Amino acid sequence: MIDKYPGFLGYNSELILIHADWPIYPRGIGWEIALKSIGKFPIDSTFYEIDDIDRCKLLISQNPNELNNPFDSNHYHLAIWHKDLIKLQEMGFINGVLYKSNYELELIRYENIKKKLGSHLELDRNGNIILSIKDKNSKLQKSTYLKPQNEGHEDNYILRDCAVIPQRIGLTEAGIQKLHKIAMETNTTEVLRVLTQPLLDIKRFDTAIRDASLLVETKIKVFHKNPELHGQKLIQFHIKEIITKNNISNTALIKGYKGELRTIFKFIRNDFAHNFKVLSEEQCKMILFRIDEILTEIDDVINVYFKK
């Protein structure tokens, strides 16, 4: 099946390919999905670009210059389409994005490669970059990275549908308020509502989140009958069981699911388990909305991968 390979994304009836083996991929198309993806991190988080392929950017929540390997799956990533980044910037929900034409984007990539090569840079007489790449036998082979050309394309500076992140992006106050509004207008499932509504009624917001995040962890523990594991080790076990019991590879869908669980445990479960938190009802419901989504996804995963 085509969906067994990394980079193949199925959104409803549409199949999209990202030509990269990334630690995570976009969970869908549209500015609201992109906004919620950013909102799964603490609201003051900022994100740096580490890759850009097929009009999609791979972002990381740490400064990549401070990391040995920014692509390591132990870090926290998200992926967002160019057009969704541009839409979020236009709506005032994020900042840090510039709009460029395809030619301008290719020129930026070309200049970045030149900088990375430094003293090893080799150009031909037309300005194309000559690369020396090792083949499978460790022999050096010459390859050419063509310098972008603008001749004959009058719209190359007019149609600016490519996103460029010169430094980093983050939520604006308008973006945070939009996330609050989405959460306040969405009803949680009955299971979560029965657990948390009595606590919401007496304004014990941090306790509601603490209990809800414990429900996520308990749900996975009980299903696997493994009460000893907890936290990130529990997630690793859960994902390994999905892959091994179904004899499948680590697909884009599984990577996305793992990413959801890891951010819930890292930024919600761990934080609220060890700290008393002061937050508003809107902030509480935004987090509960996130937890409710992952609880539903856990049920879906169990039904698809374990109940056959």
C-alpha positions in Angstrom: 0.0 0.0 0.0 1.2 3.5 -0.9 0.4 4.9 2.6 3.1 2.6 4.2 5.9 4.9 3.1 6.9 8.2 4.7 5.9 11.3 3.0 2.6 10.0 1.5 -0.3 11.8 3.0 -4.0 11.0 2.5 -6.4 13.8 3.2 -9.9 12.7 2.5 -9.7 11.5 -1.2 -6.6 13.5 -1.9 -3.1 11.9 -2.0 -0.1 14.2 -1.5 3.6 13.3 -1.5 6.3 15.1 0.4 9.7 13.9 -0.9 11.3 13.6 2.5 11.5 11.3 5.5 10.6 13.8 8.1 9.9 13.2 11.8 6.4 14.6 11.3 4.1 15.8 8.5 1.2 18.2 8.3 -2.0 16.7 9.8 -4.1 18.2 7.1 -4.7 21.2 4.8 -6.1 24.6 5.9 -5.3 27.5 8.1 -7.3 26.2 11.1 -5.5 22.9 11.1 -2.2 24.8 10.9 -3.2 27.2 13.7 -4.2 24.3 16.0 -0.9 22.6 15.2 1.0 25.6 16.5 -1.4 25.9 19.5 -0.4 22.4 20.6 2.7 24.0 22.0 2.9 26.5 24.9 1.4 29.8 23.6 4.7 31.6 23.9 6.6 29.1 21.8 8.5 30.1 18.7 9.4 28.0 15.7 12.4 27.8 13.4 12.5 26.4 9.9 14.8 23.5 9.3 13.6 22.2 6.0 11.4 23.2 3.0 10.3 20.6 0.5 7.2 20.5 -1.8 5.8 23.8 -0.6 5.8 22.6 3.0 8.1 23.6 5.9 9.4 21.5 8.7 9.7 23.6 11.9 11.2 23.0 15.3 10.5 24.6 18.7 14.2 25.1 19.5 16.9 27.1 17.9 18.4 24.6 15.5 21.8 26.3 15.8 22.0 25.0 19.3 21.3 21.3 18.4 23.5 18.6 17.0 20.7 17.1 14.9 17.6 19.2 14.5 15.9 16.4 12.6 16.2 14.0 15.6 12.7 12.7 16.4 13.3 13.2 20.1 12.9 17.0 19.4 9.5 18.6 19.0 8.5 19.4 15.4 5.6 20.5 13.3 5.0 20.8 9.6 2.9 23.4 7.8 2.1 24.2 4.2 3.3 27.4 2.6 -0.2 28.5 1.8 -1.4 28.0 5.3 1.5 30.0 6.8 0.7 32.8 4.4 -3.0 32.7 5.3 -2.2 32.7 9.1 0.1 35.7 8.6 -2.5 37.6 6.5 -5.2 36.9 9.2 -2.8 38.3 11.8 -2.7 35.0 13.8 1.1 34.5 13.5 4.1 36.8 12.7 7.5 36.2 11.1 6.4 35.1 7.6 7.4 36.9 4.4 5.7 36.3 1.0 8.0 35.5 -1.9 7.7 34.4 -5.5 8.9 30.9 -6.6 11.9 32.5 -8.3 12.8 34.5 -5.1 12.4 31.4 -3.0 14.7 29.4 -5.3 17.2 32.2 -5.3 17.2 32.2 -1.5 17.8 28.4 -1.5 20.7 28.8 -4.0 22.4 31.5 -1.9 22.0 29.4 1.3 23.7 26.5 -0.4 26.6 28.7 -1.4 26.9 29.9 2.2 26.9 26.4 3.6 29.6 25.3 1.2 31.9 28.2 2.2 35.5 27.6 1.1 34.4 24.4 -0.6 32.1 26.3 -3.1 32.8 25.5 -6.7 30.9 27.3 -9.5 30.9 26.8 -13.3 31.1 29.8 -15.7 27.3 30.1 -15.6 27.1 30.4 -11.8 25.8 26.9 -11.3 27.0 25.1 -8.2 29.2 22.0 -8.7 28.6 19.5 -5.9 30.7 16.4 -5.1 28.5 13.7 -3.8 29.5 10.2 -2.7 27.7 7.3 -4.5 26.9 4.0 -2.8 30.5 2.8 -3.3 31.8 6.0 -1.6 33.2 7.3 -4.9 32.8 11.1 -5.5 30.4 12.0 -8.3 29.9 15.5 -9.7 26.4 17.0 -9.6 25.2 20.4 -10.7 22.8 22.6 -8.7 21.5 25.1 -11.3 21.4 28.8 -10.6 17.7 30.0 -10.7 16.9 31.8 -13.9 14.3 34.6 -14.2 14.3 35.2 -18.0 10.9 35.0 -19.7 8.8 34.8 -16.5 7.2 38.2 -16.0 5.1 37.1 -13.0 8.1 35.8 -11.0 7.9 38.9 -8.8 4.1 39.3 -8.9 2.8 36.0 -7.7 4.1 35.7 -4.1 2.7 32.4 -2.9 5.8 31.1 -1.2 6.4 31.5 2.5 9.8 32.5 3.8 10.8 32.5 7.5 13.9 34.8 7.9 14.1 34.1 11.6 11.2 32.4 13.5 7.4 32.5 13.8 5.1 32.6 16.7 1.5 33.2 17.7 0.1 36.7 18.0 -2.4 37.7 20.6 -5.1 37.5 17.8 -4.0 33.9 17.1 -4.2 33.0 20.8 -7.7 34.5 21.0 -8.8 32.6 17.9 -7.7 29.3 19.5 -9.6 30.2 22.6 -12.7 31.0 20.5 -12.5 27.6 18.7 -12.2 25.8 22.0 -15.1 27.6 23.6 -17.3 26.9 20.7 -16.5 23.2 20.6 -18.2 20.6 22.9 -16.1 17.9 24.4 -17.1 14.3 24.3 -19.2 12.9 27.1 -16.4 11.0 28.8 -14.3 14.1 29.2 -17.2 16.3 30.1 -18.3 13.9 33.0 -14.8 14.0 34.3 -14.1 17.7 34.1 -17.4 19.6 34.3 -17.7 19.4 38.1 -14.2 20.9 38.4 -14.9 23.6 35.8 -18.0 24.5 37.8 -15.9 25.3 40.9 -13.2 26.9 38.8 -10.6 24.2 39.5 -9.2 24.6 36.0 -5.7 23.2 36.6 -7.2 20.2 38.4 -9.5 19.6 35.4 -6.5 19.5 33.0 -4.4 17.4 35.4 -7.2 14.8 35.6 -7.8 14.9 31.9 -4.2 14.4 31.0 -4.0 11.5 33.5 -7.0 10.0 31.6 -4.9 10.0 28.4 -2.0 8.1 30.0 -4.3 5.7 31.9 -6.2 4.9 28.7 -3.1 3.7 27.0 -1.8 1.9 30.1 -5.0 0.0 30.6 -5.3 -1.0 27.0 -1.8 -2.5 26.9 -2.1 -3.9 30.4 1.2 -2.4 31.3 0.9 -0.3 34.5 4.6 0.0 35.0 5.3 2.3 32.0 4.5 6.0 32.0 5.4 9.2 30.1 7.5 9.1 27.0 8.4 5.4 27.6 4.8 4.5 27.4 4.4 6.4 24.2 7.4 4.6 22.7 5.9 1.2 23.7 2.5 2.1 22.3 3.9 3.2 18.9 6.2 0.1 18.7 3.2 -2.1 19.4 1.2 -0.5 16.5 4.1 -1.0 14.1 5.1 -4.6 15.1 1.7 -6.1 15.5 0.5 -4.8 12.2 3.9 -5.4 10.4 3.9 -1.9 9.0 6.5 0.9 8.6 6.6 4.1 10.5 4.1 6.0 8.3 3.3 9.7 8.1 0.0 8.9 10.0 1.8 7.1 12.8 4.4 9.8 13.1 1.7 12.5 13.3 -0.1 10.5 16.0 3.1 10.0 18.0 3.8 13.7 17.7 0.4 14.5 19.2 1.0 12.2 22.1 4.5 13.5 22.8 3.4 17.1 22.9 0.4 16.3 25.2 2.7 14.5 27.6 5.6 17.0 27.4 3.7 20.3 27.6 0.5 19.4 29.4 0.8 16.1 31.4 4.2 16.8 32.8 3.7 20.5 33.4 0.3 20.1 35.3 1.4 17.0 37.1 4.2 18.8 38.9 3.0 22.4 39.2 0.0 24.3 40.4 -1.2 26.5 37.5 -3.2 29.6 37.4 -5.2 30.0 34.1 -8.4 31.3 32.8 -11.5 29.3 31.7 -10.7 30.0 28.1 -7.1 28.7 28.5 -8.4 25.7 30.3 -11.0 24.8 27.6 -8.4 25.3 24.9 -6.2 22.6 26.5 -9.2 20.4 27.3 -10.1 20.6 23.6 -6.7 19.3 22.7 -6.9 16.5 25.2 -10.3 15.5 23.9 -9.0 15.3 20.3 -6.2 12.9 21.4 -8.6 10.8 23.4 -10.8 10.3 20.3 -7.7 9.6 18.2 -6.5 6.9 20.7 -9.9 5.2 20.3 -9.6 5.4 16.5 -6.0 3.9 16.6 -7.1 1.0 18.8 -10.0 0.2 16.5 -7.9 0.4 13.3 -4.7 -1.2 14.4 -5.6 -3.6 17.2 -9.2 -4.8 16.7 -9.0 -6.7 13.5 
